[in-house]
């Protein structure tokens, strides 16, 4: 691999969520990031100007395939044909690294520690973990929820590629991070921040999902409450055949909870 090629690969990584170069020589470029735990090895492909990508095992390859052209995936390898496509694959991998379950929790703890170190009124004497300084207070809950909701929204935006999970609307001002099992009902931060415990929805769908006027079955098909009339369903742009763009098996336990505890049949 020529020096110029390595430099261009490193730039593609830096621009698309892999800003740290661990290794770069004539045979391989290895990159990682400070904001997610995924690594990637990039080598020359079998065709002129192509590249082969080998990601670390902690990247969910099923999710990566869902968001990309399946022609990139052959014989358990990923081969792309130019640097533009290389950037597209790296960006999607980085989005998944930040948004899939461990990523949001890691970012949440980082932002919480960072907040406490900058806001001295939330701790009397700095000893040990910053989080322990205001544990159990009402202010703690407000700060944690605000930080957590921001992390959760960012994770859903990345996971759903900035589009409503039903309509594909990509106007950010219209999109809401909608929990399946609400923040207050979750037993731990892992569930509260789990990208599979939510959908990125346009404001109208978010409102009626939150109030239990719609839910989804195991295939992602929308189920409408009998409290909604046919006319009301049409007014919000709904129909009986609409469904989520995709549903992962890790959504299912949260959706079952929603159908039992929130949905108004």
N, C-alpha and C positions, 0 to 999 in steps of 0.2 A: 504494500500500500504506500503510495507516494505521500510525501510530506504535505503537499497542497490538498490532497484528498482527505488526509487526516484532519487538517485544519477546518475544512468545510464540514466534515462530519461533526467535529467538536462544536462548531457554530450552530449546526442544526440541533444538537443536544441542548446547548445553552439556551437557545430560543424556545425550546419546547419542553422544559421541565427537567432536564438532566444537565445541571450546571456545573457538576464536578467531574473532572477527568481523572480517573484512577490509573489508567494505563493507556499509552498511545505509542505504538511502534509500527514496524513495517507489516505486521500481520493482523493487528487487532486494535480497536479503540474500545475501552471499557469506561462507562459513565454511570454516575449515580446522582443523588440529590440530597440536600439537607432537609427537605420538607416531606419526603416519602422514602420508603425503604427498598424500592425496586432498583435493581441494577440491570444494565444491558451491555452485552458484548456485540460489537459490530465488526463484521469482516466483509471482504469483497465477495460479491455474488458470482454466479456462474455465467453471467452475461455482462457485457461491457457497460459500466456505469451502474450496475445493480449492487445491492447490499443484502447481506444476511444478518438478521437480528436474533440474538439468543438472550431472552429475558430470564431473570432469576425466578426461582420456583414460587415465590410469594406473589407473583402476578397471576390473577385469575384469567387463564387463557380463554375460557368460555365467554367471559365478559368482553375480552379484547376482540374476539371474533365477532361478537354481536355488533360491535360498532364500526367494523371495517369490512372492506372488500374481501370476500372469502378466497379470492384468487391469490391473495398474499400468503395463504397458509397451505403449505404442501409438505407432506411427510414430516410433520411435527416441526417444520422450520418456517420462518417468516422471511420471505425474500421480496424486496421492493425494487422498483425499476429506476428510481432517480431520487435526488435529494429532497424534492418537494414531497414525495410520498413518504420518504424516510421521516421527515418532520411531522407529517400527519400521524404516523404510527407512534412516534415518540410522544407526541402531545396526548394522544388517547391513553397510552400507557401511564403517563404521568397523572392524567386526570383520575384514572382508576386508582393509582397509588395513593392519591390524596383522599378520594371519596369512599373507597371500600372500607369495611368496618374498623380496622385498626387505625387508619389514617386520621379520621375525625377526632377520635379520642386522644391521639397523640398531639394533634394541633390544639385541641381544647385545653389540655393540661399545660402546654407551652404558653398559650395566651393567658391562662389564669395566673400562672406563676409570674409572667411578665407584668400583668396588671398589678399584682400585689406588691411587686418590687418597686413599682413607680408610684403607688398610692399609699403613703405612709399612714393615712388616717385609718386604714383597714388593718393595721397591726400595731400593737403597742411596743413590743420589743421584738426585734428580729432574732428568732432562735429556731433552728431546724427548718422544717418545711414552711414556706410562706403560707401555704394553704391552711395550715393549722392555726394561724393567728386570728382568723375570724370565723372559724368553723362553728356552725350551729346558729349563727345570727340571721336575722331577716335580710340584712344587707348582703350576706353571703349568697343567699338563695337568689336574690335579684341579680347580683353580678354574675353568678354562675349561669343563670338562665339566659341573660342577655348575650354573654360570650358564647354559650352553647348554641343558641338559636342562630347566631351569625355563622358559626362553624357548620352547623347542620344545613343552612341554606346554601352556603358555598359548595358543600359536598354534593347536594342534590343538583345544583346547577351543572357541576362538572359531570356527574354521573349521567344526567339526562341531556347533556350537550346543550344546555341553555334553552331547551324546548319543553313545552307542556307535554306531560306524559300521555295525554289523550289527544289533543288537537294539533300538536307540533307548533303552536304559536311560539315565536321566539322574541317577543317584545318583553324585555326584562321587567319593565314597570308593571306588567300585567300578571307576572308569575309569583306564586306563593309557595313557600316550603311547607308542605302539609304533612303533619305527623299522622300515621295510621293509628298507633297507640299514643295518646297524648303524653307530653312531657311529664305532667304530674302523676300519671298512672304508671310510669315506668319504674322499675325497681332499682335501676342502676344507670350510670352514664353511658355504658356500652349500648344499651337499648335506646336511650334518648338520642344518641348521636349516630345510630346505625342507619346507613343510607337505605337499607331495606325496610326500615320502619317509616317510610315516607315516600311521597311523590312530589314532583314539581308540577303544579297545576295552575292553570289560568284562574283568575280571581273568582269567577262564577262557580267553577267546579270545586275550588277549594272551599268556598262557603258552604255548599250543600254537602260536600263530603264531611266536613267538620261537624255539621249538625245531624249527620246520619240520614240524610235524604237520598244519598246514593252510597253504594259500596261496590266491591268487585268480587267476582267469583274466582276460583282457582285458575281459570284460564285468562283472567283479566277483563272479562266482559262486565260492563256496567250493569248493576242491579239498581232499579229505581224504587224508592219507597212509594207505597200506595198513597201517601200524603200528597204526592205530586200528581197533578192532572196531566193528561196528554198535551193540553195546550201549554201548560207551564214548562213541560219538557221541551217542547218545540221552541218556546221563547228563549231558552238558554242555549239553544243550538244542539240539543241532545237528541238522540234516537236510541231505540232499543238494541241496535247493532253496534254501537260504539264500544270500544274497548281500549285498554292500555296498549301502548305501542309494543311493549313486551312485559312479561312478568317472570321473575326469577323464583326458584323454589324457596329462596330465603325470604321472600315477601310473604309466603303463605301463612306462617304461624301468626304474623301480625294481622293479616287480612282476616283470618278466622276470628281473632279477638275482636276486630272491628265489627264483623257481622253479628257477633253475639252480644256485644256491649254497647255499640253506638248506633248501628243501623236500625231505622224505624220501619219495619216491614209493613 
